[in-house]
Amino acid sequence: MQTLTVQTPSHAYPIHITSRENWGEAVRPFIKGKQVMIVSNDTVAPLYLEPLQTNLAQTHTVQTVILPDGEQYKNQAHIDRIYDALMDAHASRDVTLIALGGGVIGDMTGFASASFMRGVNFIQIPTTLLAQVDSSVGGKTGINHPKGKNMIGAFWQPQFVLCDMNTLKTLPRRELSAGMAEVIKYALIMDAGFLTWLEDNMDALMTLDETVIGEAVARCCQHKADVVAEDEREAGKRALLNFGHTFGHVIETHEGYGNWLHGEAVAVGMVQACQLSQVMGWITDADTQRVIRLLERADLPTKPPAIDASTARNLMMHDKKVKSGTLRLILLKALGEAVVTSDFDETKLLAVLGD
């Protein structure tokens, strides 16, 4: 087991990266009060819920909420089911919510934790690669709006994050690939050496070699922890973690939530961000092709669906990095070096979107 620490102004919390963990015993020290509400979905719950629930029931009152699986359910109607369950259980302010699932469950449970009684205790047990390396760490929570992804939410840090590598063994190949997009993202924005390491180890990663996948998760979590410690509420450097996301959210919103996995859309978005960085003269065609090859080795798409350039540009304005009506993008000055900028050629952006 490796343990990393996320230090935020609100509190510090550990991330355990392991493959041999008793979940109940691991999370129990971070539970407040006697009430526990485990939130999961109908894919993950049959695999992992029962032993966790049984263990915690020895010392706590445990209720569960099982939501349908999919990005299309990350909305107000389904988060209301968490609130309803909390109200029906007469949950008090010292209740602890545990998110057992991927990024959707983590985001929704986190937002419910942030908003129920103005804030209750929250633990993350991410079961997908994407959630382990990104969404479970850093306190971003929320739901989607029909006009924009993650537009409703709050910053609310967990007390504890437990990443068990064994959960990746039950992950569909497509979901594994989607998570790999976020792994590659960290290399592109801040760690050129990690990019080379990924090129050398991608085959082992895609076969879930325990040592290699554990190393990748640890490196990503450390990068995320370092950024969050410096910028908890995305006032500056943390925006770099959205590389590829402004482009990718266009695809998710336009095509309908759930039709493209988040990581798939981000993969294409990273290619588009590279293309814009290239036409601006910051990186080379060889750099862009290097990124495309790595994404393809992870079985990720690299070309967007057909979306009219003006439609895509309008959807980009529903992005949280827009300030005073000005769109800001995350682009690459070099592989391993990202910047947040509004200094881009609008004509070149439209050309990339329309390609």
VMD Tcl script that draws the C-alpha trace (Angstrom):
set ca {
  {0.00 0.00 0.00}
  {1.09 3.53 -0.78}
  {-0.34 6.48 1.12}
  {-0.30 10.01 -0.25}
  {-1.57 13.13 1.49}
  {-3.68 15.91 0.00}
  {-3.16 19.15 1.93}
  {-5.91 21.74 1.50}
  {-6.82 24.88 3.47}
  {-9.86 23.06 4.88}
  {-8.10 19.87 5.97}
  {-5.54 17.24 4.98}
  {-6.66 13.77 3.95}
  {-4.96 10.55 2.86}
  {-5.21 8.61 -0.39}
  {-4.53 4.89 0.07}
  {-3.46 3.06 -3.09}
  {-3.61 -0.67 -2.45}
  {-4.63 -4.06 -3.78}
  {-5.06 -5.88 -0.48}
  {-7.37 -3.87 1.70}
  {-10.27 -4.59 4.03}
  {-12.43 -1.68 3.02}
  {-14.54 -1.56 6.15}
  {-11.52 -1.47 8.45}
  {-9.82 1.10 6.22}
  {-12.68 3.61 6.15}
  {-13.92 3.18 9.73}
  {-11.42 5.66 11.29}
  {-12.71 8.37 8.94}
  {-16.41 7.93 9.71}
  {-18.05 10.54 11.93}
  {-21.05 9.62 14.03}
  {-22.99 6.38 13.83}
  {-24.92 6.87 10.58}
  {-23.47 5.78 7.22}
  {-25.06 6.14 3.79}
  {-23.32 4.23 0.97}
  {-24.14 5.52 -2.52}
  {-23.41 3.21 -5.44}
  {-24.87 2.19 -8.80}
  {-26.48 -0.93 -10.18}
  {-23.25 -2.05 -11.87}
  {-20.83 -1.63 -8.96}
  {-23.11 -2.51 -6.04}
  {-23.51 -6.22 -6.94}
  {-19.72 -6.54 -7.07}
  {-18.57 -4.71 -3.96}
  {-21.37 -3.41 -1.74}
  {-22.24 -6.41 0.45}
  {-18.90 -7.00 2.23}
  {-18.45 -3.28 2.91}
  {-22.01 -2.90 4.20}
  {-21.75 -6.02 6.37}
  {-18.45 -4.95 7.91}
  {-19.60 -1.42 8.73}
  {-22.94 -2.66 10.09}
  {-21.01 -4.20 12.99}
  {-20.45 -0.74 14.41}
  {-22.73 1.64 12.49}
  {-26.24 2.07 11.14}
  {-25.81 1.62 7.39}
  {-28.25 2.61 4.64}
  {-27.68 2.43 0.90}
  {-28.77 4.28 -2.23}
  {-28.37 2.46 -5.56}
  {-28.57 4.69 -8.61}
  {-28.65 3.70 -12.29}
  {-25.23 3.57 -13.96}
  {-24.35 6.26 -16.49}
  {-23.45 9.89 -17.11}
  {-27.01 10.53 -18.30}
  {-28.19 10.07 -14.71}
  {-25.84 12.68 -13.25}
  {-28.63 15.19 -12.81}
  {-30.95 16.84 -10.32}
  {-33.60 14.13 -10.47}
  {-31.19 11.43 -9.40}
  {-29.29 13.40 -6.77}
  {-32.72 14.02 -5.22}
  {-32.84 10.28 -4.56}
  {-29.82 10.68 -2.27}
  {-31.47 13.58 -0.44}
  {-34.71 11.60 -0.14}
  {-32.88 8.63 1.37}
  {-31.07 10.87 3.85}
  {-34.34 12.48 4.91}
  {-36.13 9.13 5.18}
  {-33.29 7.86 7.40}
  {-33.53 10.98 9.60}
  {-29.85 11.56 8.91}
  {-28.18 14.08 11.20}
  {-25.30 16.44 10.58}
  {-22.77 13.79 11.65}
  {-23.81 11.31 8.93}
  {-21.03 10.01 6.65}
  {-21.67 9.46 2.95}
  {-19.48 6.92 1.15}
  {-19.21 7.06 -2.64}
  {-18.70 3.54 -4.03}
  {-18.32 3.76 -7.80}
  {-16.82 5.76 -10.61}
  {-16.69 9.47 -11.34}
  {-20.45 9.96 -11.64}
  {-21.16 8.40 -8.24}
  {-18.26 10.29 -6.68}
  {-19.36 13.65 -8.08}
  {-22.99 13.17 -7.09}
  {-22.27 11.82 -3.61}
  {-19.78 14.61 -3.04}
  {-22.29 17.27 -4.06}
  {-24.97 15.70 -1.87}
  {-22.43 15.77 1.00}
  {-21.59 19.41 0.34}
  {-25.21 20.52 0.23}
  {-27.08 18.30 2.71}
  {-27.38 20.28 5.96}
  {-24.78 22.61 4.37}
  {-22.04 19.98 4.57}
  {-21.54 16.48 5.96}
  {-18.69 13.97 6.07}
  {-17.68 12.28 2.82}
  {-15.46 9.30 1.85}
  {-14.47 8.19 -1.66}
  {-13.96 4.57 -2.79}
  {-13.40 5.02 -6.55}
  {-13.78 1.84 -8.60}
  {-12.75 3.11 -12.06}
  {-9.32 4.22 -13.27}
  {-10.67 7.64 -14.22}
  {-12.05 8.22 -10.74}
  {-8.92 6.89 -9.03}
  {-6.50 9.15 -10.87}
  {-8.65 12.25 -11.13}
  {-12.22 12.84 -10.04}
  {-12.01 11.29 -6.54}
  {-9.17 13.62 -5.53}
  {-9.45 17.35 -5.05}
  {-13.02 17.98 -3.97}
  {-14.75 18.88 -7.22}
  {-18.35 17.70 -6.98}
  {-21.47 18.33 -9.02}
  {-24.10 17.39 -11.54}
  {-24.74 18.17 -15.19}
  {-27.22 20.62 -16.68}
  {-28.78 19.92 -20.10}
  {-26.89 22.93 -21.47}
  {-23.52 22.21 -19.90}
  {-21.48 19.56 -18.08}
  {-20.69 19.97 -14.37}
  {-22.24 23.42 -14.28}
  {-23.90 22.87 -10.89}
  {-21.68 21.84 -8.00}
  {-19.39 22.72 -5.12}
  {-15.86 22.24 -3.86}
  {-16.11 19.72 -1.01}
  {-13.10 17.67 0.03}
  {-13.44 14.04 1.17}
  {-11.99 12.81 4.44}
  {-10.38 9.79 2.84}
  {-9.85 8.22 -0.61}
  {-9.34 4.46 -0.98}
  {-8.09 3.28 -4.38}
  {-8.09 -0.51 -4.63}
  {-6.36 -1.72 -7.79}
  {-8.38 -4.94 -7.69}
  {-11.51 -3.06 -8.73}
  {-9.91 -2.38 -12.10}
  {-10.04 -6.11 -12.88}
  {-13.83 -5.92 -13.24}
  {-13.68 -2.75 -15.35}
  {-14.85 -3.06 -18.98}
  {-12.06 -2.43 -21.47}
  {-13.78 0.71 -22.74}
  {-13.89 2.17 -19.21}
  {-10.23 1.31 -18.66}
  {-9.34 3.18 -21.84}
  {-11.43 6.16 -20.76}
  {-9.49 6.35 -17.52}
  {-6.20 6.16 -19.40}
  {-7.07 9.46 -21.08}
  {-6.81 11.21 -17.71}
  {-3.52 9.43 -16.98}
  {-2.08 10.68 -20.27}
  {-3.38 14.16 -19.50}
  {-1.09 14.52 -16.48}
  {1.94 13.67 -18.60}
  {1.02 16.19 -21.28}
  {0.41 19.12 -18.96}
  {3.20 18.79 -16.41}
  {5.49 15.77 -16.71}
  {7.30 15.03 -19.96}
  {9.23 12.23 -18.25}
  {5.95 10.55 -17.34}
  {4.96 10.76 -21.02}
  {8.01 8.71 -21.97}
  {7.25 6.28 -19.12}
  {3.70 5.83 -20.44}
  {5.01 5.13 -23.94}
  {7.31 2.48 -22.50}
  {4.63 0.90 -20.29}
  {1.31 1.31 -22.13}
  {1.03 -2.37 -23.04}
  {1.54 -3.39 -19.40}
  {-0.91 -0.75 -18.24}
  {-3.63 -2.01 -20.57}
  {-3.17 -5.56 -19.22}
  {-3.38 -4.21 -15.62}
  {0.08 -5.26 -14.54}
  {-0.27 -4.65 -10.80}
  {3.04 -2.91 -10.24}
  {2.78 -0.68 -13.30}
  {-0.85 0.36 -12.84}
  {-0.21 1.11 -9.17}
  {2.73 3.33 -10.14}
  {0.60 5.20 -12.70}
  {-2.21 5.83 -10.21}
  {0.26 7.00 -7.56}
  {2.00 9.41 -9.93}
  {-1.28 10.90 -11.10}
  {-2.64 11.25 -7.57}
  {0.58 12.93 -6.44}
  {0.37 15.43 -9.31}
  {-3.28 16.13 -8.45}
  {-2.48 16.48 -4.75}
  {0.33 18.94 -5.46}
  {-1.90 21.10 -7.65}
  {-4.85 21.06 -5.25}
  {-2.59 22.01 -2.33}
  {-1.54 25.09 -4.27}
  {-4.94 25.98 -5.74}
  {-7.92 24.28 -4.06}
  {-10.70 26.25 -5.77}
  {-9.28 26.57 -9.27}
  {-8.27 30.21 -9.09}
  {-5.09 29.59 -11.07}
  {-2.89 26.54 -11.67}
  {-5.63 23.97 -11.08}
  {-7.29 25.02 -14.33}
  {-4.45 23.20 -16.13}
  {-6.08 19.92 -15.07}
  {-8.86 20.76 -17.53}
  {-6.61 20.16 -20.53}
  {-8.78 18.69 -23.29}
  {-11.93 19.15 -21.21}
  {-13.27 22.34 -22.79}
  {-13.20 20.64 -26.19}
  {-14.34 17.32 -24.74}
  {-17.33 18.75 -22.88}
  {-18.62 20.05 -26.21}
  {-18.75 16.46 -27.48}
  {-20.44 15.13 -24.34}
  {-23.06 17.88 -24.30}
  {-23.77 17.82 -28.04}
  {-23.87 14.04 -28.41}
  {-25.90 13.45 -25.24}
  {-24.46 12.54 -21.84}
  {-23.42 8.91 -21.72}
  {-23.08 8.30 -25.47}
  {-19.41 9.27 -25.28}
  {-17.57 8.35 -22.10}
  {-15.94 11.31 -20.41}
  {-12.43 9.97 -21.04}
  {-13.20 9.34 -24.71}
  {-14.34 12.92 -25.17}
  {-11.31 14.22 -23.27}
  {-8.99 12.16 -25.50}
  {-10.39 13.85 -28.61}
  {-10.33 17.18 -26.80}
  {-6.64 16.77 -26.05}
  {-5.94 16.10 -29.72}
  {-7.87 19.25 -30.67}
  {-5.97 21.25 -28.04}
  {-2.72 19.89 -29.47}
  {-3.82 20.85 -32.99}
  {-4.56 24.41 -31.89}
  {-1.25 24.57 -30.01}
  {0.44 23.36 -33.20}
  {-1.13 25.89 -35.56}
  {-0.16 28.59 -33.07}
  {3.45 27.44 -33.47}
  {3.95 26.18 -29.93}
  {4.34 22.45 -30.59}
  {5.19 20.52 -33.76}
  {3.25 18.11 -35.91}
  {5.56 15.39 -34.62}
  {4.45 16.25 -31.07}
  {0.78 16.02 -32.04}
  {1.31 12.70 -33.81}
  {3.14 11.38 -30.75}
  {0.08 12.17 -28.62}
  {-2.27 10.58 -31.13}
  {-0.21 7.38 -31.25}
  {-0.24 7.06 -27.47}
  {-4.00 7.61 -27.28}
  {-4.57 5.03 -29.99}
  {-2.45 2.50 -28.08}
  {-4.87 3.03 -25.20}
  {-7.78 2.27 -27.57}
  {-9.05 5.85 -27.40}
  {-10.72 7.85 -30.17}
  {-8.74 10.73 -31.66}
  {-11.28 12.26 -34.04}
  {-14.44 14.17 -33.04}
  {-17.98 13.48 -34.21}
  {-19.41 15.83 -36.81}
  {-20.30 19.04 -34.96}
  {-20.71 22.37 -36.73}
  {-17.82 24.66 -35.75}
  {-20.07 27.56 -34.72}
  {-22.23 25.22 -32.61}
  {-19.13 23.84 -30.91}
  {-17.82 27.36 -30.29}
  {-21.09 28.42 -28.69}
  {-21.10 25.35 -26.42}
  {-17.59 26.27 -25.28}
  {-19.01 29.40 -23.68}
  {-20.73 27.17 -21.10}
  {-17.31 26.49 -19.62}
  {-16.31 27.36 -16.09}
  {-13.04 28.92 -17.29}
  {-14.93 31.67 -19.16}
  {-14.22 35.01 -17.46}
  {-15.98 38.28 -18.29}
  {-17.32 36.72 -21.47}
  {-13.86 35.63 -22.63}
  {-13.06 31.99 -23.35}
  {-9.84 30.66 -21.86}
  {-8.27 27.44 -23.10}
  {-5.60 25.07 -21.79}
  {-2.97 24.69 -24.50}
  {0.56 23.29 -24.70}
  {3.70 25.38 -24.97}
  {5.53 22.05 -25.15}
  {4.79 18.44 -24.29}
  {4.76 18.47 -20.51}
  {4.12 22.23 -20.25}
  {0.56 23.60 -20.34}
  {-0.75 27.15 -20.04}
  {-4.12 28.78 -19.49}
  {-4.63 31.40 -22.17}
  {-7.18 33.58 -23.90}
  {-4.49 34.64 -26.38}
  {-5.41 32.40 -29.29}
  {-6.48 33.08 -32.87}
  {-10.27 32.72 -33.11}
  {-10.04 31.81 -36.80}
  {-7.59 29.01 -36.02}
  {-9.86 27.73 -33.22}
  {-12.82 27.55 -35.60}
  {-10.65 25.76 -38.15}
  {-9.71 23.12 -35.58}
  {-13.33 22.72 -34.49}
  {-14.45 22.38 -38.09}
  {-11.79 19.89 -39.13}
}
mol new
graphics top color blue
foreach p $ca { graphics top sphere $p radius 0.5 }
foreach p [lrange $ca 0 end-1] q [lrange $ca 1 end] { graphics top cylinder $p $q radius 0.2 }
display resetview
